[in-house]
């Protein structure tokens, strides 16, 4: 009898626990359903609000079709950047005309004509060119080379350029008096010593063959023992040569 009572109690406890479990599961399902329903309802309300806003914007802001036209306008300038073919032809003709007017080569520089002439109208040779040999100076009494030629003449005689050239130097030398140096543009230079101070050329002047450059003065101090004369020196490529070879 006791055993049956215990079994009944066990069955009652089991069913009670089962019932409570089912009750709790049902409550949980009801709670989950309510939460899911509220979430779905909120999502649907939010979606409806967004759709209403979108419809309102589409009604207040109409679609602007010119956007497509704007893209087309941007592409058009690329087609008009190249100049028309008709305008290129005159430019070519102008260029060709300009090219025809410009000479292909510069005209050749005129070569100076070298026509030698004596530096004095009337003269005699006092002391010749020593060509590197030592001779005794009548003024200093020393043995030295005579790098030019001494041409006797009256004081105040006209002195002429022996060749065409450019006056490269004019100075008053302590030993040679007033001197004029001419560059003849062919590696040859001539120097005229013992001139009077009334010179007729300046540095940079271009002179022609036989052009007067001044007059003779007193004999230069280095050759003061000699009678009035012109001391003439000629260099070729920096080497002293006999001046008489250039004017006979």
C-alpha positions as CSV (number, residue, x, y, z in Angstrom):
1,X,0.0,0.0,0.0
2,X,2.8,2.3,0.9
3,X,4.6,1.4,-2.3
4,X,1.6,2.4,-4.4
5,X,1.3,5.7,-2.5
6,X,5.0,6.5,-3.2
7,X,4.5,5.7,-6.8
8,X,1.6,8.0,-7.1
9,X,3.5,10.8,-5.4
10,X,6.3,10.4,-7.9
11,X,3.9,10.6,-10.8
12,X,2.3,13.7,-9.4
13,X,5.7,15.4,-9.0
14,X,6.8,14.4,-12.5
15,X,3.6,15.8,-14.0
16,X,3.8,18.9,-11.9
17,X,7.4,19.5,-13.1
18,X,6.4,18.8,-16.7
19,X,3.5,21.2,-16.5
20,X,5.7,23.9,-15.0
21,X,8.2,23.4,-17.7
22,X,5.6,23.5,-20.4
23,X,4.2,26.6,-18.8
24,X,7.6,28.3,-18.8
25,X,8.3,27.3,-22.4
26,X,4.9,28.7,-23.4
27,X,5.6,31.9,-21.5
28,X,9.0,32.2,-23.2
29,X,7.4,31.7,-26.6
30,X,4.8,34.3,-26.0
31,X,7.4,36.8,-24.8
32,X,9.6,36.1,-27.8
33,X,6.7,36.4,-30.2
34,X,5.7,39.8,-28.6
35,X,9.3,41.1,-28.9
36,X,9.6,39.9,-32.5
37,X,6.2,41.4,-33.4
38,X,7.3,44.8,-31.9
39,X,10.6,44.7,-33.7
40,X,8.9,43.8,-37.0
41,X,6.4,46.6,-36.4
42,X,9.1,49.1,-35.7
43,X,11.0,48.1,-38.8
44,X,7.9,48.3,-40.9
45,X,7.1,51.7,-39.5
46,X,10.7,52.9,-40.2
47,X,10.5,51.5,-43.8
48,X,7.2,53.2,-44.4
49,X,8.6,56.5,-43.1
50,X,11.6,56.3,-45.4
51,X,9.4,55.4,-48.4
52,X,7.1,58.4,-47.6
53,X,10.2,60.7,-47.4
54,X,11.5,59.4,-50.7
55,X,8.2,59.9,-52.4
56,X,8.0,63.4,-50.9
57,X,11.5,64.3,-52.2
58,X,10.7,62.9,-55.6
59,X,7.6,65.1,-55.8
60,X,9.4,68.3,-54.6
61,X,12.6,67.7,-56.6
62,X,11.8,66.6,-60.2
63,X,14.4,64.7,-62.2
64,X,16.8,67.0,-64.0
65,X,17.3,65.6,-67.5
66,X,20.0,68.2,-68.5
67,X,22.6,66.1,-66.6
68,X,23.0,64.0,-69.6
69,X,23.3,67.1,-71.8
70,X,26.0,68.5,-69.5
71,X,28.1,65.3,-70.0
72,X,27.7,65.7,-73.7
73,X,28.8,69.4,-73.5
74,X,32.0,68.4,-71.7
75,X,32.9,66.0,-74.4
76,X,32.3,68.5,-77.2
77,X,35.3,70.8,-76.6
78,X,37.7,67.9,-77.3
79,X,36.3,67.9,-80.8
80,X,36.9,71.7,-81.3
81,X,40.4,71.9,-80.0
82,X,42.0,71.1,-83.3
83,X,42.1,74.2,-85.7
84,X,40.2,73.8,-88.9
85,X,42.2,72.4,-91.8
86,X,41.4,75.6,-93.8
87,X,43.3,77.8,-91.4
88,X,46.5,75.8,-91.5
89,X,47.3,76.4,-95.1
90,X,47.9,80.2,-94.9
91,X,50.3,79.6,-91.9
92,X,52.3,77.2,-94.1
93,X,52.4,79.7,-96.9
94,X,53.6,82.5,-94.6
95,X,56.3,80.2,-93.1
96,X,57.5,79.3,-96.6
97,X,57.5,82.9,-97.6
98,X,59.6,83.9,-94.5
99,X,62.0,81.0,-95.2
100,X,62.5,82.3,-98.7
101,X,63.3,85.8,-97.6
102,X,66.0,84.7,-95.1
103,X,69.3,83.9,-96.8
104,X,70.6,80.4,-96.3
105,X,74.1,81.5,-95.5
106,X,75.6,84.8,-94.3
107,X,77.5,86.7,-97.0
108,X,81.2,86.0,-96.8
109,X,83.3,88.5,-94.9
110,X,85.4,90.7,-97.2
111,X,89.0,89.9,-97.1
112,X,91.2,93.1,-96.8
113,X,93.4,93.8,-99.8
114,X,97.0,94.2,-98.8
115,X,98.8,96.7,-101.0
116,X,102.1,97.6,-99.4
117,X,103.6,101.1,-99.6
118,X,106.6,102.8,-98.0
119,X,106.0,104.7,-94.7
120,X,107.8,107.8,-96.0
121,X,107.8,109.6,-99.3
122,X,111.6,110.2,-99.2
123,X,114.0,108.4,-97.0
124,X,117.4,106.6,-96.7
125,X,118.3,103.6,-94.5
126,X,120.5,104.7,-91.5
127,X,120.5,101.4,-89.7
128,X,119.2,98.1,-91.2
129,X,117.4,95.3,-89.5
130,X,120.0,93.1,-87.6
131,X,118.0,89.9,-87.9
132,X,118.9,88.8,-84.4
133,X,122.6,89.8,-84.6
134,X,124.2,92.1,-82.0
135,X,125.3,95.5,-83.1
136,X,126.8,98.4,-81.2
137,X,124.4,101.2,-80.4
138,X,125.8,104.7,-81.1
139,X,123.6,106.1,-78.4
140,X,124.1,103.7,-75.5
141,X,127.4,102.2,-76.6
142,X,126.1,98.7,-75.8
143,X,125.8,95.7,-78.1
144,X,122.2,94.8,-78.8
145,X,119.9,93.6,-81.6
146,X,118.3,96.1,-83.8
147,X,114.7,94.8,-84.3
148,X,113.7,97.4,-86.8
149,X,115.0,99.7,-89.5
150,X,115.9,103.4,-89.1
151,X,114.8,105.5,-92.0
152,X,116.3,109.0,-92.2
153,X,114.0,111.9,-93.1
154,X,113.4,115.6,-92.4
155,X,111.7,116.4,-89.1
156,X,108.0,116.8,-89.5
157,X,107.8,114.4,-92.5
158,X,104.5,112.7,-93.1
159,X,104.3,109.0,-92.0
160,X,102.0,106.6,-93.8
161,X,100.6,103.2,-92.9
162,X,102.4,100.5,-94.9
163,X,99.3,98.4,-95.2
164,X,95.6,98.2,-94.4
165,X,94.7,97.4,-90.8
166,X,93.4,98.5,-87.5
167,X,95.2,100.8,-85.0
168,X,95.8,98.5,-82.0
169,X,97.9,100.8,-79.7
170,X,98.8,104.5,-79.4
171,X,101.2,105.5,-76.6
172,X,104.0,107.8,-75.5
173,X,107.0,105.5,-74.8
174,X,109.8,106.8,-72.5
175,X,112.5,105.3,-74.9
176,X,110.8,105.5,-78.3
177,X,108.7,108.6,-78.0
178,X,105.2,108.6,-79.5
179,X,104.4,105.2,-81.2
180,X,101.6,103.8,-83.2
181,X,101.0,100.1,-83.7
182,X,98.8,98.7,-86.5
183,X,97.4,95.2,-86.8
184,X,97.1,94.2,-90.4
185,X,94.7,91.3,-89.8
186,X,97.1,88.7,-91.4
187,X,99.4,88.0,-88.5
188,X,101.5,91.0,-89.3
189,X,101.9,94.1,-87.1
190,X,103.8,97.3,-87.7
191,X,105.1,99.8,-85.1
192,X,106.1,103.4,-85.9
193,X,108.4,105.0,-83.3
194,X,109.7,108.6,-82.9
195,X,106.5,110.4,-84.1
196,X,105.4,113.8,-83.1
197,X,102.6,114.2,-80.6
198,X,100.2,115.5,-83.2
199,X,98.9,112.1,-84.3
200,X,96.0,111.7,-86.7
201,X,94.8,108.2,-85.6
202,X,93.5,106.7,-82.4
203,X,93.2,103.2,-81.0
204,X,90.5,101.3,-82.9
205,X,90.7,103.3,-86.1
206,X,90.7,101.4,-89.4
207,X,93.4,102.7,-91.7
208,X,94.1,102.1,-95.4
209,X,97.4,101.5,-97.2
210,X,99.2,104.8,-97.5
211,X,96.9,106.7,-95.1
212,X,98.7,109.4,-93.0
213,X,99.0,108.5,-89.4
214,X,101.2,111.4,-88.2
215,X,104.6,113.1,-88.7
216,X,108.1,112.4,-87.5
217,X,109.4,114.2,-84.4
218,X,112.8,114.3,-82.8
219,X,114.8,111.1,-82.7
220,X,113.7,108.8,-79.9
221,X,115.8,108.9,-76.7
222,X,117.0,105.3,-77.3
223,X,118.5,106.5,-80.7
224,X,119.0,110.2,-79.9
225,X,122.6,110.1,-81.3
226,X,121.2,109.6,-84.8
227,X,119.9,112.3,-87.1
228,X,116.0,112.7,-87.3
229,X,114.6,109.5,-88.5
230,X,111.6,107.0,-88.3
231,X,112.2,103.7,-86.5
232,X,109.9,101.1,-88.0
233,X,109.4,97.6,-86.7
234,X,107.4,94.7,-88.3
235,X,106.4,91.4,-86.6
236,X,104.9,88.4,-88.3
237,X,103.3,85.9,-85.9
238,X,105.1,87.6,-83.0
239,X,108.6,87.3,-84.6
240,X,110.5,90.4,-85.8
241,X,111.2,90.5,-89.5
242,X,112.9,92.9,-91.9
243,X,110.4,95.8,-92.6
244,X,111.9,96.6,-96.0
245,X,110.6,93.2,-97.2
246,X,107.1,94.7,-96.9
247,X,107.6,97.9,-98.8
248,X,110.6,97.3,-101.1
